[in-house]
Amino acid sequence: MAKLVFGMNQSLDGYVDHMAFAPGPALFRHFIKEAEGQAGSVYGRKMYEIMSYWDDEHPEWDDDRRAFAAAWRRQPKWVVSRTLRSVGPNATLVQGDLGAAMRAIKAGPEGEIEVAGTELAHSLTQLGLIDEYRIYLHPVVLGQGKPYFAGPRPPLRLLGHDRMDGDVIRLSYVPA
């Protein structure tokens, strides 16, 4: 059975914003390794539209960006959306009963399946389907934006923590 893991970069004041701050080189290489080892990814529509950037080749990319793109393209992706009618390569559109669809996905491949998108993670949290939360805490304060937890923070138990890249700390939690 697969494990659903919701992990994102977060500011000190609890916000996620891929445009406001980005991972440094060492943390980006960590994300490459994560992508290479994942059994797949589940995206909400907005996050999938952002991540589909990796489907296209960009001549300005360095080796790390090419490696991440290759890993992202290889893995299966499930896209949860009420509005999309089609998705790109190696992706499956998920509509209808979210809980039933996610339980079926979890019953499929072994390994970790990344959950990306705060609203999707909130819905999956309410259904009790997130197995682990990984917060990559960056030393920045945004003051506004999209919060990591789209609703009330669920009861969590600290699983572990480690320094990732410079001043970024990864906090791993499981439901309490």
Secondary structure, DSSP 8 states (H G I E B T S, - for coil): -EEEEEEEEE-TTSEE-TTT----HHHHHHHHHHHHH-SEEEEEHHHHHHHGGGGS--TT--HHHHHHHHHHHHS-EEEE-SS-S---TTEEEE-S-HHHHHHHHHTSSSEEEEEE-HHHHHHHHHTT---EEEEEE-S---SSSEESSSSS---EEEEEEEEEETTEEEEEEEE-
